[in-house]
């Protein structure tokens, strides 16, 4: 198992170089589809190197009656090319919109999940695929800060974005969520939020506040993003690995 090491302080270029092999594409694959791979969201490798965290809403609907279409993640090979890995869902936390996947093949480099909290004002780096395959599947990094840690109640897992009025209605929440002063896009859903100084993962991108419509998110982003604290993802990983002999 390869695990990314966390140091007291890291430089952002080093963090990006070290973490990119851990950031995955999540989607479906079928020989009869065009293109064969259908991107649904971002994810990242954790635990023993064959587990990946993403959002529950990133997962495809149940593929009832569909022959040959399967859930996959794509992990970078040492050559830098993407490799398709069959995946299965091993754990779901629908309340917090998290999913834990297990994928086939050799272990990939795993990131470290922070189990305790993160302070407001912490510098963070978001990684994922905001433009999906529009320009090729290149891992993109955005910078920002944790602007607030606030209580929230999640909408249904299918929701990928919120408008301002919906956010106000969710203020009476049941658990804490990270509000980021950072620009992310729907394709970032399920991607990691790194502490830009320490290098460990403090959150999982979940929602982007949009000003008008989801279609306007690229041309007119709000710059407000929400992430699920990494401690909830760590609990899923510990539960899965704890069941193994």
N, C-alpha and C positions, 0 to 999 in steps of 0.2 A: 504494500500500500504506500503510495506516495502522498505525503501531506505537506502542503505549503507551510513553511515556518513563519512564525510571527516574531518580529523583532521589536525593540523598544521604539524605534522610529524608522520609517522607510521613505525613500524618495518615490514620487508618483511614477516616473518612468519604470523604476524597478518593480513597483507594485503591479503595473500593467503587464510587464513582461512575465512576471511570475504567475499572475492570476489568469491570463488569457487561456491557457490550456484547460482550465477548470470550468470555463463558461461554455454552456452547451446550447444547441438548438433543440427545441422540442416540437414535435409534429407527428404527422402520419406519413406512411410510405406504402405505395402500391405500384406494382409493375404496370398496371393499366392506366394509372393517372398521368396527367401531363400538366405540370411536371410531376415526377414520381414522388418527390418530397413536398408535402404541404406544411409550411411553417405555421405554428400556432403561438409560439412564445419563447422566452428565454428560460434558462435553468442553470444550475451549477452543481459541480460534483462535491460530495461530502462523504464523511464516514470512511468506509473501507475502500473507497475509490470506485465502487460499482453502484453507488447510490447518487441520486440527483434530486435536488429540491426545485420545485416550480410552484406556480399558482394552481389551485384546483380549477379555476376558470379557464386555464390554458388547455386543459385536457379536452380531447374530442368527445362528442356525445357517444353513447354506446353504439358500437358499429354493428348493430343487429342486422343479420342477413347479408352483410357485405363480405365478400370473399377476397382474401389477399391483402386487405388494407389493415395495417397494424400500427400501434403506437411505437414510436422510435425516438431516440435522442441521437444527435450527431456530436461526436467528440473529435477534437483535432488529433490527427496522428503526429508522430514526431517530424514528419515531412512538412507539416503545416496544412495538409489537406484534411477535409472532413471525412469521417468514417461513420457510416450508419450502424447503430446498435439497436437491436430489438429491446423494448423496455416493457415493464409491467408496473402497475400501481401497487405498492405494498402498504401504503398508509395514506389516509386522508384526514385533514382537519378542515372541514367545510366552514366551520364557524370563523376561522381565521384565513380561509382561502389558501390553504397550503396543501401540497401533495408531495409525497416521497415516492420516487421511482427507483426500481432496480433495473440495471441494464446489463446486457451480455458483453463478453469479451474481456480483454485485459483491463486491469484497474487503471484509472486515470488519476492525475494529480487532484487531490481533494483540498478544499479550503478549510480554514478553521472558523467555526461558528462561535460567536461570543454568547456566553450564557447569562451574563449579567447585563445591566442597563447601559445606556449611552447618554451622555450629557448633551443638553441643548447647546448649540454652538460648535459641536464637533464637526470638523471638516470630513466630508465623505466623497467617495468616488463611486459612480454607478456604472455598471458594465452590462452590456446586452446588445440587442439587435433592433434598434429603434426604427429602422427603415426596412426591416425584414430582408427580403432578397432583392429589393429594388436596385441596389448597387452591388449585388453580391453579398454573401454572408460574411461581412467583416465585423469583428467585435469592436464596439464603439464605447468610449469612456466619457462620462460627463462629471463635472465637479459641482459641489454645492456644500451646504451645511445642514445639520439637523436644526430646524427652526423651532420645532415644538415637539413635545411628547404629550399626547393628548388622548383622553378616553374616546372611544368610538364604538359604534355597533355596525358591523359589516352588512352591506346589502347582500342580495342573493349572489352565489358564486359566479353567475354568468355576467355580472356587471364588470366592465373593464374601465369605465370612466364615470366620473361624477361631475355634475354642475354645481355651482356655488350654493344654490338653494338646497340641493340634496345633502351637501356636507353639513349645512346648518341643522338639518333634521336629524343627523346622526350624532350630534354632540353628546347626547345622553348614551354613553357607550358602556360596554361590559369589559373592555380590556384596552390597554394602551396601544397606540399606533404612532409611528414616527411620521411627522410632517417635515418634508424636506424643501428647502429653498434650492431647487435644482430642476432642470428641464429633462423630463423623460417622456416617452411616447408609448402608445399601446404595445408595440413590439418588445418593449423593455419588461413587460409583465413577467414575473418569475425570476428576474435577474438579481444578482447580488448587489448589496450596498456595502462597500468597504469603508472602514475607518481609514482615512487617507494617511494618518500618521502611524498607526499600529499595524495595519494591513489585514486585520481579521474582518469577518463579515458581521455587520451589526443589524442588517435588515434584508428583507426580500421585497422588491418592488411589487406593488399591488395595484395602485390606482393613480391616474393622472387627472387632475381637475381641468376640465375644458371650459373655455369661455362661452362657446356657442354650441358647436356640434363636434362629434368625434372626427368628422372629416376636416375640421379646421385646426386640429391639434398640431399638424405639421407646420402650417403657414402662420399660425397665431397661437403659440403655446402659452399657457398661463404661468409656467415656471414653478408650479406647486405640484408636488408629487407625494404620494403616501407609500409607506413601507411597513411591513409586518416585522416586529422585532425578531432578531435571529434566535432568541431563546426558545421561541415556540417551534421553530424548525429543529433546533437541537434536541428538543424533547422527542420529536418524531424519530430522529436518528437513533437516539439512545434506546428508545423502545424497540426499534427494529433490531439493532445489534445485540440488545440484551436477550432476545429470543433465540439467538444463535448459540449452538453448543460451543 
